Amino acid sequence: MARHRTWLEEPEPQQAETDQDPPDLQQAAAAAAARRAEESTLAVRTRQRYEQVQALRAQGKGIKPIMRETGLAKETVRRFYRAVPRRSG
């Protein structure tokens, strides 16, 4: 038991504090992850498709004609067609 006594000791308070990232590093990591998500190929393609569907909708086209023109699935067109635009700010 004497050999393993160090396992039973409480960690020093300084060690416990250094294991956690400082808040500013956590915020920087979160901001970097958000930027990567915004710039991802999937996000860019989704925004482009949404804008395309909304532009065709503004021209007065329905879901089926938009499906034929874009080659997107019916549910995808429907989702973008009915989506409420985000408000900025």
N, CA, C and O atoms as a CHARMM CRD file, in Angstrom:
* protein
*
  356
    1    1 MET  N      0.82400  -1.18200   0.00000 PROA 1      0.00000
    2    1 MET  CA     0.00000   0.00000   0.00000 PROA 1      0.00000
    3    1 MET  C      0.87100   1.25100   0.00000 PROA 1      0.00000
    4    1 MET  O      0.46700   2.27600  -0.54700 PROA 1      0.00000
    5    2 ALA  N      2.02400   1.19200   0.58300 PROA 2      0.00000
    6    2 ALA  CA     2.88700   2.36800   0.66000 PROA 2      0.00000
    7    2 ALA  C      3.30300   2.83200  -0.72200 PROA 2      0.00000
    8    2 ALA  O      3.47100   4.03200  -0.93900 PROA 2      0.00000
    9    3 ARG  N      3.47500   1.90800  -1.66900 PROA 3      0.00000
   10    3 ARG  CA     3.87300   2.28300  -3.02300 PROA 3      0.00000
   11    3 ARG  C      2.79800   3.10800  -3.72900 PROA 3      0.00000
   12    3 ARG  O      3.10500   3.96400  -4.55800 PROA 3      0.00000
   13    4 HSD  N      1.56600   2.84800  -3.39900 PROA 4      0.00000
   14    4 HSD  CA     0.45100   3.48700  -4.08400 PROA 4      0.00000
   15    4 HSD  C     -0.14500   4.63900  -3.28900 PROA 4      0.00000
   16    4 HSD  O     -1.21300   5.15000  -3.62500 PROA 4      0.00000
   17    5 ARG  N      0.54300   5.03800  -2.24800 PROA 5      0.00000
   18    5 ARG  CA     0.02500   6.08800  -1.38800 PROA 5      0.00000
   19    5 ARG  C     -0.19000   7.39300  -2.15500 PROA 5      0.00000
   20    5 ARG  O     -1.11800   8.13500  -1.83500 PROA 5      0.00000
   21    6 THR  N      0.62600   7.69100  -3.14300 PROA 6      0.00000
   22    6 THR  CA     0.47900   8.94400  -3.90200 PROA 6      0.00000
   23    6 THR  C     -0.83700   8.99000  -4.66300 PROA 6      0.00000
   24    6 THR  O     -1.33100  10.07400  -4.97300 PROA 6      0.00000
   25    7 TRP  N     -1.39700   7.86500  -4.95900 PROA 7      0.00000
   26    7 TRP  CA    -2.67700   7.84200  -5.65500 PROA 7      0.00000
   27    7 TRP  C     -3.80400   8.33300  -4.76000 PROA 7      0.00000
   28    7 TRP  O     -4.80600   8.85400  -5.25000 PROA 7      0.00000
   29    8 LEU  N     -3.64700   8.16800  -3.45100 PROA 8      0.00000
   30    8 LEU  CA    -4.69800   8.53800  -2.51800 PROA 8      0.00000
   31    8 LEU  C     -4.64300  10.00200  -2.11900 PROA 8      0.00000
   32    8 LEU  O     -5.59900  10.51500  -1.53800 PROA 8      0.00000
   33    9 GLU  N     -3.56100  10.67500  -2.41300 PROA 9      0.00000
   34    9 GLU  CA    -3.42000  12.07100  -2.02700 PROA 9      0.00000
   35    9 GLU  C     -4.28400  12.96900  -2.91000 PROA 9      0.00000
   36    9 GLU  O     -4.49100  12.70300  -4.09400 PROA 9      0.00000
   37   10 GLU  N     -4.76900  14.02200  -2.30200 PROA 10     0.00000
   38   10 GLU  CA    -5.55500  15.01700  -3.03400 PROA 10     0.00000
   39   10 GLU  C     -4.62300  15.78800  -3.96600 PROA 10     0.00000
   40   10 GLU  O     -3.48200  16.06200  -3.59400 PROA 10     0.00000
   41   11 PRO  N     -5.07600  16.14400  -5.16300 PROA 11     0.00000
   42   11 PRO  CA    -4.22700  16.95800  -6.03700 PROA 11     0.00000
   43   11 PRO  C     -4.06200  18.34800  -5.43800 PROA 11     0.00000
   44   11 PRO  O     -4.94700  18.85400  -4.74900 PROA 11     0.00000
   45   12 GLU  N     -2.93200  18.94300  -5.71000 PROA 12     0.00000
   46   12 GLU  CA    -2.68600  20.28600  -5.20700 PROA 12     0.00000
   47   12 GLU  C     -3.62300  21.26300  -5.90800 PROA 12     0.00000
   48   12 GLU  O     -3.91800  21.07700  -7.08900 PROA 12     0.00000
   49   13 PRO  N     -4.09600  22.29100  -5.22400 PROA 13     0.00000
   50   13 PRO  CA    -5.03000  23.24800  -5.83700 PROA 13     0.00000
   51   13 PRO  C     -4.48300  23.90100  -7.09700 PROA 13     0.00000
   52   13 PRO  O     -5.24800  24.18300  -8.02000 PROA 13     0.00000
   53   14 GLN  N     -3.18800  24.14500  -7.15900 PROA 14     0.00000
   54   14 GLN  CA    -2.60800  24.77400  -8.33900 PROA 14     0.00000
   55   14 GLN  C     -2.74500  23.86700  -9.55200 PROA 14     0.00000
   56   14 GLN  O     -2.98700  24.35300 -10.65700 PROA 14     0.00000
   57   15 GLN  N     -2.59700  22.56300  -9.37000 PROA 15     0.00000
   58   15 GLN  CA    -2.72400  21.63500 -10.49300 PROA 15     0.00000
   59   15 GLN  C     -4.14700  21.62400 -11.02100 PROA 15     0.00000
   60   15 GLN  O     -4.34600  21.59000 -12.23600 PROA 15     0.00000
   61   16 ALA  N     -5.12600  21.65300 -10.15700 PROA 16     0.00000
   62   16 ALA  CA    -6.52200  21.63100 -10.58600 PROA 16     0.00000
   63   16 ALA  C     -6.85600  22.88800 -11.38400 PROA 16     0.00000
   64   16 ALA  O     -7.60900  22.81800 -12.35600 PROA 16     0.00000
   65   17 GLU  N     -6.31300  24.02500 -10.99100 PROA 17     0.00000
   66   17 GLU  CA    -6.59900  25.27500 -11.69400 PROA 17     0.00000
   67   17 GLU  C     -5.92600  25.32400 -13.06100 PROA 17     0.00000
   68   17 GLU  O     -6.48500  25.89400 -13.99800 PROA 17     0.00000
   69   18 THR  N     -4.74700  24.74400 -13.19400 PROA 18     0.00000
   70   18 THR  CA    -4.04000  24.80100 -14.46800 PROA 18     0.00000
   71   18 THR  C     -4.61600  23.83600 -15.48800 PROA 18     0.00000
   72   18 THR  O     -4.34500  23.98000 -16.68000 PROA 18     0.00000
   73   19 ASP  N     -5.40600  22.85400 -15.05700 PROA 19     0.00000
   74   19 ASP  CA    -6.01200  21.91600 -15.99200 PROA 19     0.00000
   75   19 ASP  C     -7.09900  22.57600 -16.83400 PROA 19     0.00000
   76   19 ASP  O     -7.40600  22.10300 -17.92800 PROA 19     0.00000
   77   20 GLN  N     -7.68000  23.65900 -16.33500 PROA 20     0.00000
   78   20 GLN  CA    -8.74500  24.34000 -17.05800 PROA 20     0.00000
   79   20 GLN  C     -8.15000  25.45100 -17.90800 PROA 20     0.00000
   80   20 GLN  O     -7.19100  26.11300 -17.51100 PROA 20     0.00000
   81   21 ASP  N     -8.74100  25.64700 -19.09600 PROA 21     0.00000
   82   21 ASP  CA    -8.29700  26.73300 -19.96000 PROA 21     0.00000
   83   21 ASP  C     -8.82400  28.05700 -19.41500 PROA 21     0.00000
   84   21 ASP  O     -9.93900  28.11000 -18.89500 PROA 21     0.00000
   85   22 PRO  N     -8.05000  29.10700 -19.52600 PROA 22     0.00000
   86   22 PRO  CA    -8.55400  30.42700 -19.12000 PROA 22     0.00000
   87   22 PRO  C     -9.75900  30.80200 -19.97900 PROA 22     0.00000
   88   22 PRO  O     -9.85000  30.37300 -21.12900 PROA 22     0.00000
   89   23 PRO  N    -10.68200  31.59400 -19.43700 PROA 23     0.00000
   90   23 PRO  CA   -11.89900  31.94800 -20.18400 PROA 23     0.00000
   91   23 PRO  C    -11.62100  32.57800 -21.54500 PROA 23     0.00000
   92   23 PRO  O    -12.35200  32.31200 -22.49900 PROA 23     0.00000
   93   24 ASP  N    -10.58100  33.40700 -21.66000 PROA 24     0.00000
   94   24 ASP  CA   -10.33000  34.05000 -22.94100 PROA 24     0.00000
   95   24 ASP  C     -9.88200  33.04000 -23.99600 PROA 24     0.00000
   96   24 ASP  O    -10.17000  33.22500 -25.17900 PROA 24     0.00000
   97   25 LEU  N     -9.19100  31.98700 -23.59800 PROA 25     0.00000
   98   25 LEU  CA    -8.83200  30.93500 -24.55600 PROA 25     0.00000
   99   25 LEU  C    -10.05600  30.14100 -24.97300 PROA 25     0.00000
  100   25 LEU  O    -10.18100  29.74400 -26.13200 PROA 25     0.00000
  101   26 GLN  N    -10.95800  29.90900 -24.03200 PROA 26     0.00000
  102   26 GLN  CA   -12.19300  29.19200 -24.35700 PROA 26     0.00000
  103   26 GLN  C    -13.03800  30.01600 -25.32400 PROA 26     0.00000
  104   26 GLN  O    -13.61700  29.47600 -26.26700 PROA 26     0.00000
  105   27 GLN  N    -13.10500  31.31300 -25.08700 PROA 27     0.00000
  106   27 GLN  CA   -13.88000  32.18100 -25.97700 PROA 27     0.00000
  107   27 GLN  C    -13.26000  32.24100 -27.36200 PROA 27     0.00000
  108   27 GLN  O    -13.96800  32.24600 -28.36900 PROA 27     0.00000
  109   28 ALA  N    -11.93100  32.28600 -27.40700 PROA 28     0.00000
  110   28 ALA  CA   -11.24900  32.31100 -28.69900 PROA 28     0.00000
  111   28 ALA  C    -11.48300  31.01400 -29.45800 PROA 28     0.00000
  112   28 ALA  O    -11.68400  31.02900 -30.67300 PROA 28     0.00000
  113   29 ALA  N    -11.45700  29.89800 -28.74800 PROA 29     0.00000
  114   29 ALA  CA   -11.70700  28.60200 -29.38500 PROA 29     0.00000
  115   29 ALA  C    -13.14200  28.51800 -29.88900 PROA 29     0.00000
  116   29 ALA  O    -13.39100  28.00300 -30.97900 PROA 29     0.00000
  117   30 ALA  N    -14.07700  29.01800 -29.10500 PROA 30     0.00000
  118   30 ALA  CA   -15.48300  29.00500 -29.52100 PROA 30     0.00000
  119   30 ALA  C    -15.69000  29.89200 -30.74100 PROA 30     0.00000
  120   30 ALA  O    -16.43000  29.52900 -31.65500 PROA 30     0.00000
  121   31 ALA  N    -15.04500  31.04400 -30.76100 PROA 31     0.00000
  122   31 ALA  CA   -15.16500  31.94800 -31.91100 PROA 31     0.00000
  123   31 ALA  C    -14.55900  31.32200 -33.16300 PROA 31     0.00000
  124   31 ALA  O    -15.11400  31.45100 -34.25400 PROA 31     0.00000
  125   32 ALA  N    -13.42900  30.64800 -33.01000 PROA 32     0.00000
  126   32 ALA  CA   -12.79300  29.98700 -34.15600 PROA 32     0.00000
  127   32 ALA  C    -13.68400  28.87200 -34.68500 PROA 32     0.00000
  128   32 ALA  O    -13.80900  28.70000 -35.89700 PROA 32     0.00000
  129   33 ALA  N    -14.29800  28.12000 -33.79400 PROA 33     0.00000
  130   33 ALA  CA   -15.19800  27.04200 -34.21700 PROA 33     0.00000
  131   33 ALA  C    -16.41200  27.61000 -34.94200 PROA 33     0.00000
  132   33 ALA  O    -16.87200  27.03000 -35.92600 PROA 33     0.00000
  133   34 ALA  N    -16.92700  28.72400 -34.47400 PROA 34     0.00000
  134   34 ALA  CA   -18.07700  29.35700 -35.12600 PROA 34     0.00000
  135   34 ALA  C    -17.70700  29.84200 -36.52600 PROA 34     0.00000
  136   34 ALA  O    -18.48700  29.69100 -37.46600 PROA 34     0.00000
  137   35 ARG  N    -16.50800  30.42800 -36.66200 PROA 35     0.00000
  138   35 ARG  CA   -16.04900  30.87800 -37.98300 PROA 35     0.00000
  139   35 ARG  C    -15.90200  29.69700 -38.93300 PROA 35     0.00000
  140   35 ARG  O    -16.30900  29.77700 -40.09200 PROA 35     0.00000
  141   36 ARG  N    -15.32300  28.60200 -38.44600 PROA 36     0.00000
  142   36 ARG  CA   -15.16500  27.41600 -39.29500 PROA 36     0.00000
  143   36 ARG  C    -16.52000  26.88500 -39.72900 PROA 36     0.00000
  144   36 ARG  O    -16.68400  26.46900 -40.87600 PROA 36     0.00000
  145   37 ALA  N    -17.49000  26.89400 -38.82900 PROA 37     0.00000
  146   37 ALA  CA   -18.82600  26.40500 -39.17000 PROA 37     0.00000
  147   37 ALA  C    -19.48200  27.29400 -40.22400 PROA 37     0.00000
  148   37 ALA  O    -20.14200  26.79800 -41.13700 PROA 37     0.00000
  149   38 GLU  N    -19.29800  28.61200 -40.09600 PROA 38     0.00000
  150   38 GLU  CA   -19.88300  29.54400 -41.06800 PROA 38     0.00000
  151   38 GLU  C    -19.24200  29.41500 -42.43400 PROA 38     0.00000
  152   38 GLU  O    -19.89600  29.62600 -43.45600 PROA 38     0.00000
  153   39 GLU  N    -17.96300  29.06800 -42.45500 PROA 39     0.00000
  154   39 GLU  CA   -17.22600  28.99200 -43.71100 PROA 39     0.00000
  155   39 GLU  C    -17.16500  27.57900 -44.28400 PROA 39     0.00000
  156   39 GLU  O    -16.52800  27.35800 -45.31400 PROA 39     0.00000
  157   40 SER  N    -17.81800  26.62500 -43.63300 PROA 40     0.00000
  158   40 SER  CA   -17.74900  25.24800 -44.11100 PROA 40     0.00000
  159   40 SER  C    -18.43500  25.11700 -45.46600 PROA 40     0.00000
  160   40 SER  O    -19.31400  25.90600 -45.81300 PROA 40     0.00000
  161   41 THR  N    -18.02700  24.12800 -46.21000 PROA 41     0.00000
  162   41 THR  CA   -18.58900  23.89200 -47.54200 PROA 41     0.00000
  163   41 THR  C    -20.09300  23.67800 -47.45800 PROA 41     0.00000
  164   41 THR  O    -20.84100  24.18900 -48.29200 PROA 41     0.00000
  165   42 LEU  N    -20.53800  22.93200 -46.46500 PROA 42     0.00000
  166   42 LEU  CA   -21.96300  22.65700 -46.30500 PROA 42     0.00000
  167   42 LEU  C    -22.73800  23.94100 -46.03600 PROA 42     0.00000
  168   42 LEU  O    -23.79600  24.16300 -46.62600 PROA 42     0.00000
  169   43 ALA  N    -22.22600  24.77800 -45.16000 PROA 43     0.00000
  170   43 ALA  CA   -22.92200  26.02100 -44.82500 PROA 43     0.00000
  171   43 ALA  C    -22.99600  26.94700 -46.02900 PROA 43     0.00000
  172   43 ALA  O    -24.03400  27.55800 -46.28400 PROA 43     0.00000
  173   44 VAL  N    -21.91100  27.05200 -46.76100 PROA 44     0.00000
  174   44 VAL  CA   -21.88200  27.91800 -47.94400 PROA 44     0.00000
  175   44 VAL  C    -22.87300  27.41000 -48.98800 PROA 44     0.00000
  176   44 VAL  O    -23.64100  28.19000 -49.55000 PROA 44     0.00000
  177   45 ARG  N    -22.85600  26.10700 -49.24800 PROA 45     0.00000
  178   45 ARG  CA   -23.76900  25.52400 -50.24300 PROA 45     0.00000
  179   45 ARG  C    -25.22800  25.69700 -49.81900 PROA 45     0.00000
  180   45 ARG  O    -26.08700  25.98700 -50.65100 PROA 45     0.00000
  181   46 THR  N    -25.50500  25.52100 -48.53600 PROA 46     0.00000
  182   46 THR  CA   -26.87600  25.67600 -48.04900 PROA 46     0.00000
  183   46 THR  C    -27.35700  27.10700 -48.21700 PROA 46     0.00000
  184   46 THR  O    -28.49100  27.33300 -48.63800 PROA 46     0.00000
  185   47 ARG  N    -26.50100  28.08400 -47.89100 PROA 47     0.00000
  186   47 ARG  CA   -26.88400  29.48600 -48.07400 PROA 47     0.00000
  187   47 ARG  C    -27.13600  29.80100 -49.54800 PROA 47     0.00000
  188   47 ARG  O    -28.08000  30.52000 -49.87400 PROA 47     0.00000
  189   48 GLN  N    -26.30200  29.27000 -50.43300 PROA 48     0.00000
  190   48 GLN  CA   -26.47300  29.51600 -51.86600 PROA 48     0.00000
  191   48 GLN  C    -27.79300  28.93800 -52.36000 PROA 48     0.00000
  192   48 GLN  O    -28.51400  29.58100 -53.12400 PROA 48     0.00000
  193   49 ARG  N    -28.10200  27.73400 -51.92600 PROA 49     0.00000
  194   49 ARG  CA   -29.36500  27.11000 -52.34500 PROA 49     0.00000
  195   49 ARG  C    -30.56200  27.87400 -51.80000 PROA 49     0.00000
  196   49 ARG  O    -31.55200  28.07700 -52.50400 PROA 49     0.00000
  197   50 TYR  N    -30.46900  28.29600 -50.54400 PROA 50     0.00000
  198   50 TYR  CA   -31.54800  29.07400 -49.94000 PROA 50     0.00000
  199   50 TYR  C    -31.78100  30.35400 -50.73400 PROA 50     0.00000
  200   50 TYR  O    -32.91800  30.68800 -51.06400 PROA 50     0.00000
  201   51 GLU  N    -30.70300  31.06600 -51.03700 PROA 51     0.00000
  202   51 GLU  CA   -30.81800  32.31600 -51.79800 PROA 51     0.00000
  203   51 GLU  C    -31.40300  32.07200 -53.18000 PROA 51     0.00000
  204   51 GLU  O    -32.19900  32.87300 -53.67100 PROA 51     0.00000
  205   52 GLN  N    -31.01000  30.96000 -53.81400 PROA 52     0.00000
  206   52 GLN  CA   -31.52200  30.62400 -55.14100 PROA 52     0.00000
  207   52 GLN  C    -33.02900  30.36700 -55.07600 PROA 52     0.00000
  208   52 GLN  O    -33.78500  30.86500 -55.91000 PROA 52     0.00000
  209   53 VAL  N    -33.45800  29.59300 -54.08800 PROA 53     0.00000
  210   53 VAL  CA   -34.89000  29.29100 -53.94100 PROA 53     0.00000
  211   53 VAL  C    -35.66400  30.57200 -53.63900 PROA 53     0.00000
  212   53 VAL  O    -36.73900  30.79100 -54.19600 PROA 53     0.00000
  213   54 GLN  N    -35.12800  31.41300 -52.76800 PROA 54     0.00000
  214   54 GLN  CA   -35.82500  32.66000 -52.43000 PROA 54     0.00000
  215   54 GLN  C    -35.91100  33.60200 -53.63300 PROA 54     0.00000
  216   54 GLN  O    -36.90800  34.30600 -53.79600 PROA 54     0.00000
  217   55 ALA  N    -34.88400  33.62000 -54.46700 PROA 55     0.00000
  218   55 ALA  CA   -34.90700  34.46000 -55.66700 PROA 55     0.00000
  219   55 ALA  C    -35.98300  33.97600 -56.63800 PROA 55     0.00000
  220   55 ALA  O    -36.71600  34.78100 -57.21300 PROA 55     0.00000
  221   56 LEU  N    -36.07000  32.67300 -56.81400 PROA 56     0.00000
  222   56 LEU  CA   -37.09400  32.12000 -57.71200 PROA 56     0.00000
  223   56 LEU  C    -38.49000  32.32700 -57.12700 PROA 56     0.00000
  224   56 LEU  O    -39.44700  32.55900 -57.86700 PROA 56     0.00000
  225   57 ARG  N    -38.60600  32.24600 -55.81700 PROA 57     0.00000
  226   57 ARG  CA   -39.89000  32.49400 -55.16200 PROA 57     0.00000
  227   57 ARG  C    -40.31000  33.94400 -55.38500 PROA 57     0.00000
  228   57 ARG  O    -41.48500  34.22500 -55.62100 PROA 57     0.00000
  229   58 ALA  N    -39.34100  34.86800 -55.30800 PROA 58     0.00000
  230   58 ALA  CA   -39.63700  36.29000 -55.52000 PROA 58     0.00000
  231   58 ALA  C    -40.12800  36.54800 -56.94500 PROA 58     0.00000
  232   58 ALA  O    -40.84300  37.51800 -57.19700 PROA 58     0.00000
  233   59 GLN  N    -39.73800  35.66900 -57.87600 PROA 59     0.00000
  234   59 GLN  CA   -40.20300  35.78100 -59.26100 PROA 59     0.00000
  235   59 GLN  C    -41.60800  35.20800 -59.42700 PROA 59     0.00000
  236   59 GLN  O    -42.18300  35.26700 -60.51300 PROA 59     0.00000
  237   60 GLY  N    -42.15900  34.65300 -58.34600 PROA 60     0.00000
  238   60 GLY  CA   -43.51300  34.12500 -58.38500 PROA 60     0.00000
  239   60 GLY  C    -43.60900  32.65200 -58.72900 PROA 60     0.00000
  240   60 GLY  O    -44.70200  32.15200 -58.99500 PROA 60     0.00000
  241   61 LYS  N    -42.49800  31.95500 -58.72800 PROA 61     0.00000
  242   61 LYS  CA   -42.51100  30.53400 -59.06400 PROA 61     0.00000
  243   61 LYS  C    -42.90600  29.71000 -57.84700 PROA 61     0.00000
  244   61 LYS  O    -42.63300  30.08400 -56.70700 PROA 61     0.00000
  245   62 GLY  N    -43.55200  28.58700 -58.11300 PROA 62     0.00000
  246   62 GLY  CA   -43.97200  27.68000 -57.05800 PROA 62     0.00000
  247   62 GLY  C    -42.90000  26.64900 -56.74100 PROA 62     0.00000
  248   62 GLY  O    -41.80400  26.67100 -57.30100 PROA 62     0.00000
  249   63 ILE  N    -43.24200  25.75200 -55.83400 PROA 63     0.00000
  250   63 ILE  CA   -42.28000  24.74500 -55.37900 PROA 63     0.00000
  251   63 ILE  C    -41.88900  23.78600 -56.50600 PROA 63     0.00000
  252   63 ILE  O    -40.70500  23.50500 -56.69200 PROA 63     0.00000
  253   64 LYS  N    -42.85700  23.28800 -57.24900 PROA 64     0.00000
  254   64 LYS  CA   -42.54300  22.31900 -58.31500 PROA 64     0.00000
  255   64 LYS  C    -41.68300  22.91500 -59.43000 PROA 64     0.00000
  256   64 LYS  O    -40.72100  22.27100 -59.84900 PROA 64     0.00000
  257   65 PRO  N    -41.98700  24.11400 -59.92700 PROA 65     0.00000
  258   65 PRO  CA   -41.08800  24.69300 -60.93700 PROA 65     0.00000
  259   65 PRO  C    -39.67400  24.95100 -60.40200 PROA 65     0.00000
  260   65 PRO  O    -38.69300  24.80600 -61.13100 PROA 65     0.00000
  261   66 ILE  N    -39.58100  25.32900 -59.13900 PROA 66     0.00000
  262   66 ILE  CA   -38.26100  25.53300 -58.55000 PROA 66     0.00000
  263   66 ILE  C    -37.52000  24.20000 -58.45000 PROA 66     0.00000
  264   66 ILE  O    -36.31200  24.13800 -58.68200 PROA 66     0.00000
  265   67 MET  N    -38.23400  23.15100 -58.11000 PROA 67     0.00000
  266   67 MET  CA   -37.62900  21.81100 -58.06300 PROA 67     0.00000
  267   67 MET  C    -37.03200  21.44900 -59.40900 PROA 67     0.00000
  268   67 MET  O    -35.89400  20.98800 -59.49000 PROA 67     0.00000
  269   68 ARG  N    -37.80000  21.65700 -60.45900 PROA 68     0.00000
  270   68 ARG  CA   -37.33600  21.30100 -61.79300 PROA 68     0.00000
  271   68 ARG  C    -36.13200  22.14100 -62.20600 PROA 68     0.00000
  272   68 ARG  O    -35.18700  21.63100 -62.80700 PROA 68     0.00000
  273   69 GLU  N    -36.17200  23.42300 -61.88300 PROA 69     0.00000
  274   69 GLU  CA   -35.10400  24.32200 -62.30600 PROA 69     0.00000
  275   69 GLU  C    -33.79900  24.09300 -61.53500 PROA 69     0.00000
  276   69 GLU  O    -32.71300  24.16900 -62.10900 PROA 69     0.00000
  277   70 THR  N    -33.91300  23.81800 -60.25200 PROA 70     0.00000
  278   70 THR  CA   -32.70700  23.68800 -59.42400 PROA 70     0.00000
  279   70 THR  C    -32.20800  22.26000 -59.31000 PROA 70     0.00000
  280   70 THR  O    -31.03000  22.03200 -59.03700 PROA 70     0.00000
  281   71 GLY  N    -33.09700  21.29500 -59.51700 PROA 71     0.00000
  282   71 GLY  CA   -32.71100  19.89500 -59.34700 PROA 71     0.00000
  283   71 GLY  C    -32.68500  19.45900 -57.88800 PROA 71     0.00000
  284   71 GLY  O    -32.17300  18.38700 -57.56600 PROA 71     0.00000
  285   72 LEU  N    -33.23500  20.28700 -57.00900 PROA 72     0.00000
  286   72 LEU  CA   -33.27500  19.94400 -55.59500 PROA 72     0.00000
  287   72 LEU  C    -34.50000  19.09500 -55.28000 PROA 72     0.00000
  288   72 LEU  O    -35.48700  19.11500 -56.01500 PROA 72     0.00000
  289   73 ALA  N    -34.42800  18.36100 -54.19600 PROA 73     0.00000
  290   73 ALA  CA   -35.54400  17.52700 -53.75900 PROA 73     0.00000
  291   73 ALA  C    -36.71100  18.40200 -53.30100 PROA 73     0.00000
  292   73 ALA  O    -36.52600  19.55200 -52.90200 PROA 73     0.00000
  293   74 LYS  N    -37.90100  17.84100 -53.36700 PROA 74     0.00000
  294   74 LYS  CA   -39.10600  18.58300 -53.02400 PROA 74     0.00000
  295   74 LYS  C    -39.05500  19.11800 -51.59400 PROA 74     0.00000
  296   74 LYS  O    -39.37900  20.28300 -51.36200 PROA 74     0.00000
  297   75 GLU  N    -38.66100  18.29800 -50.64700 PROA 75     0.00000
  298   75 GLU  CA   -38.62100  18.73700 -49.25100 PROA 75     0.00000
  299   75 GLU  C    -37.55900  19.81000 -49.00900 PROA 75     0.00000
  300   75 GLU  O    -37.74200  20.68600 -48.16400 PROA 75     0.00000
  301   76 THR  N    -36.47000  19.74400 -49.73700 PROA 76     0.00000
  302   76 THR  CA   -35.43500  20.77100 -49.61300 PROA 76     0.00000
  303   76 THR  C    -35.96900  22.10600 -50.11500 PROA 76     0.00000
  304   76 THR  O    -35.81500  23.13300 -49.45400 PROA 76     0.00000
  305   77 VAL  N    -36.58800  22.08500 -51.27100 PROA 77     0.00000
  306   77 VAL  CA   -37.17000  23.30900 -51.83300 PROA 77     0.00000
  307   77 VAL  C    -38.25700  23.83200 -50.89900 PROA 77     0.00000
  308   77 VAL  O    -38.32200  25.03200 -50.63200 PROA 77     0.00000
  309   78 ARG  N    -39.09200  22.95700 -50.41300 PROA 78     0.00000
  310   78 ARG  CA   -40.18000  23.36300 -49.52300 PROA 78     0.00000
  311   78 ARG  C    -39.62600  24.02200 -48.24900 PROA 78     0.00000
  312   78 ARG  O    -40.13500  25.04700 -47.79600 PROA 78     0.00000
  313   79 ARG  N    -38.58500  23.41900 -47.68800 PROA 79     0.00000
  314   79 ARG  CA   -37.98400  23.96200 -46.46500 PROA 79     0.00000
  315   79 ARG  C    -37.43400  25.37100 -46.71600 PROA 79     0.00000
  316   79 ARG  O    -37.67200  26.28100 -45.92200 PROA 79     0.00000
  317   80 PHE  N    -36.70100  25.54900 -47.81600 PROA 80     0.00000
  318   80 PHE  CA   -36.14000  26.86200 -48.12600 PROA 80     0.00000
  319   80 PHE  C    -37.22700  27.84500 -48.54500 PROA 80     0.00000
  320   80 PHE  O    -37.13600  29.03500 -48.24200 PROA 80     0.00000
  321   81 TYR  N    -38.23700  27.36700 -49.22600 PROA 81     0.00000
  322   81 TYR  CA   -39.33700  28.20600 -49.71400 PROA 81     0.00000
  323   81 TYR  C    -40.11200  28.80000 -48.54800 PROA 81     0.00000
  324   81 TYR  O    -40.49600  29.97000 -48.57900 PROA 81     0.00000
  325   82 ARG  N    -40.33900  27.99300 -47.52300 PROA 82     0.00000
  326   82 ARG  CA   -41.15100  28.41300 -46.38400 PROA 82     0.00000
  327   82 ARG  C    -40.34000  29.02200 -45.24700 PROA 82     0.00000
  328   82 ARG  O    -40.91100  29.50500 -44.26900 PROA 82     0.00000
  329   83 ALA  N    -39.03200  29.00500 -45.36600 PROA 83     0.00000
  330   83 ALA  CA   -38.17700  29.50300 -44.29000 PROA 83     0.00000
  331   83 ALA  C    -38.37700  30.99400 -44.07200 PROA 83     0.00000
  332   83 ALA  O    -38.52500  31.76100 -45.02400 PROA 83     0.00000
  333   84 VAL  N    -38.37800  31.38600 -42.82600 PROA 84     0.00000
  334   84 VAL  CA   -38.48900  32.79600 -42.47900 PROA 84     0.00000
  335   84 VAL  C    -37.09200  33.38400 -42.54500 PROA 84     0.00000
  336   84 VAL  O    -36.17400  32.85500 -41.91700 PROA 84     0.00000
  337   85 PRO  N    -36.91000  34.45700 -43.28500 PROA 85     0.00000
  338   85 PRO  CA   -35.56300  35.04200 -43.38700 PROA 85     0.00000
  339   85 PRO  C    -35.06000  35.51000 -42.01800 PROA 85     0.00000
  340   85 PRO  O    -35.82900  35.99300 -41.18700 PROA 85     0.00000
  341   86 ARG  N    -33.75600  35.35400 -41.80900 PROA 86     0.00000
  342   86 ARG  CA   -33.14900  35.81400 -40.55400 PROA 86     0.00000
  343   86 ARG  C    -33.06500  37.32200 -40.56600 PROA 86     0.00000
  344   86 ARG  O    -32.82600  37.95100 -41.59700 PROA 86     0.00000
  345   87 ARG  N    -33.26500  37.87700 -39.40300 PROA 87     0.00000
  346   87 ARG  CA   -33.09000  39.32500 -39.25200 PROA 87     0.00000
  347   87 ARG  C    -31.70700  39.56700 -38.71000 PROA 87     0.00000
  348   87 ARG  O    -31.29200  38.92700 -37.74400 PROA 87     0.00000
  349   88 SER  N    -31.00400  40.46500 -39.30800 PROA 88     0.00000
  350   88 SER  CA   -29.64400  40.76400 -38.83700 PROA 88     0.00000
  351   88 SER  C    -29.70200  41.90200 -37.82600 PROA 88     0.00000
  352   88 SER  O    -30.52500  42.81200 -37.92500 PROA 88     0.00000
  353   89 GLY  N    -28.79700  41.81800 -36.84800 PROA 89     0.00000
  354   89 GLY  CA   -28.65300  42.87800 -35.87100 PROA 89     0.00000
  355   89 GLY  C    -29.40200  42.59700 -34.67400 PROA 89     0.00000
  356   89 GLY  O    -29.39200  43.39600 -33.73800 PROA 89     0.00000
